[in-house]
Amino acid sequence: MNTLVVRPTRVRTAGVRQQILLTAQQRLMILMLLFMAAFLLVAVRLLYFALFDNSSAQTAATAFVPARADIVDRNGVPLARTIDGYSIRVVPSKLLNDKHYLADELSKIFPDTPREELLAKISGPRPTYIRRRALPDQVAAVNAIGDVGFDFPREKERLYPQLSLAAHVLGFTNAEGHGVTGVEGAFDQRLIDKATRGDPLTLSIDARVQGVLESELGAAVSNLEAIGGAGIILDVHTGEVAAMTSLPTFNPNKLTGSDAATRRNAVTYNLYELGSTFKPLTIAAAIDAGTVTSMARRYDATQPLAIAGFRIRDSHPARRWLNVPETLIQSSNIVTARISDELGREKMEDMFRKLEFDGRPHIELKERAFPLWPKDWGRVTTMTTGYGHGIAVTPLHLASAYAALVNGGIWRPATLMKLGDKAPPQGRRVFKAATSARMRQLLRLIVSDGTGKQAEAPGFRVGGKTGSAEKPGAGGYRRTSLVSTFAAAFPMDNPRYVVVVMIDEPKGNAYSSGQRTAGFTAAPVVKKVVMRAGPMLGVFPDESRDVDVSELTPLLWRNGEAE
């Protein structure tokens, strides 16, 4: 028998239904209030962080701050930066394979390291590095050996993306990441300081101009079979270095196995007797002092000048009387010595001291040599220093002196830092403005009519002076070893840049028509550099303009031959 249970129909009154709806609305309202409270709490918390809590922003920012600041050129091109790189290390106590087998395998991967050296490293008592800057394929090859005694720690690595470009300017860092030479050494604290390392260190160097100077000077040194060279481009009004190179050079990414001698900066650290490039400085000092009052006055150059048992000679004697423009155009040692003698020791020495030739060159680098200053400033020394013998300075000394010679007479220290909107150093006057204007005329004549003809870059109004000096050695000067220098400025009607090129011991070969002197070796380099780099520096050729030398050209003996 089945029993059917029937649930009676639930009857809700209107009052009950209204109570249920009211309860539901209350619950919904409570949920909305809770949601709004939570939202308000989050909003208030975010607002607090935005206005008062900088710790999170600082943490995020420091995550992108490099361990060592980047170094960039004046246009922001990276010259040095720090990246995470691989190293290869060996823990000898963990090695499983035969040591001699491992040395053989490693020597295949690192052919630039002697096998004996590798064997010594894996046989030593303590962990040591096989390679601190390892390439990815080297890491993979060592890992493929399959020995647990090798590990590959990630370390901060200094990278020079432009390879050897401006190597002597940049310098390099040691294994601990501290600067050793160049800008790396000079600004080490600035580059690692937490407060400043987030901002790149901006140099005055222009990577494009640097490349031009290096390529043209490098080609000349190679073609002339020289032992080295040096070059610098300097802003005559600010002292900013647009380019600086020293040859031979090195790659700061690969110091192992490189010759330490290549790391010497010839521009700031090597001393040279720079010969006839000093003659314009002497003439300027004589004009300033009133020793030379007329460009037309003639001096006896008919025969060598005998003084204290010595005979001062001209390399290409004119054997006649020469005036001041002709003295510079023909580069007469005899007349320059006579003018120096009239100027006297006190004023000659004063001029050199004003140009800072008695101290290390002024620039931020640590690698700066102290000049070879004459011990005895007798009459002979006064005469010989006038044409660049008996005193040795760096090419940077000469560049700064020529900047003062052509910029209106103001000497300023050189700098590797981009000044930007900063005012240049005030400097100090070393030549009268009128004397500087006269020297611009004379330097222009040397290129248009004298020994510097091969530096003539059409439209750039180059002016400058050659200097070919024999190197001193045991028992006197070595006639077979020349330092050939050309010191120039452009454009001479409104000078902007000084260019100094020095070639160390060029050979007289077919490239230079058998000549070793600066007019055939260094001057052509200046021409090529100016023509290529001038537009990069904002100086464009204009053959409708030039220095007005009309008052001097009638003084030139047109029937004679320049050196």
Secondary structure, 3 states (H helix, E strand, C coil): CCCCCCCCCCCCCHHHHHHHHHHHHHHHHHHHHHHHHHHHHHHHHHHHHHHHCCHHHHHHHHCCCCCCCCEECCCCCEEEEEEEEEEEEECHHHCCCCHHHHHHHHHHHCCCCCHHHHHHHHHCCCCEEEEEEECHHHHHHHHHHCCCCEECCEEEEEECCCCCCCHHHHCCECCCCCECCHHHHHCHHHHHCCCCCCCCEEECCCHHHHHHHHHHHHHHHHHCCCCEEEEEEEECCCCEEEEEEEECCCCCCCCCCCCHHHHCCCCCCCCECCHHHHHHHHHHHHHHHCCCCCCCCCEECCCCEEECCEEECCCCCCCCEECHHHHHHCCCHHHHHHHHHHHCHHHHHHHHHHCCCCCCCCCCCCCCCCCECCCCCCHHHHHHHCCCCCCEECHHHHHHHHHHHHCCCEECCCECECCCCCCCCCCEECCCHHHHHHHHHHHHHHHHHCCCHHHCCCCCCCEEEEEEEEEEECCEEEEEEEEEEEEEEECCCCCCEEEEEEEECCCCCHHHCCCCCHHHHCHHHHHHHHHHHCHHHCCCCCCCCCCCCCCCHHHCCCCCCCC
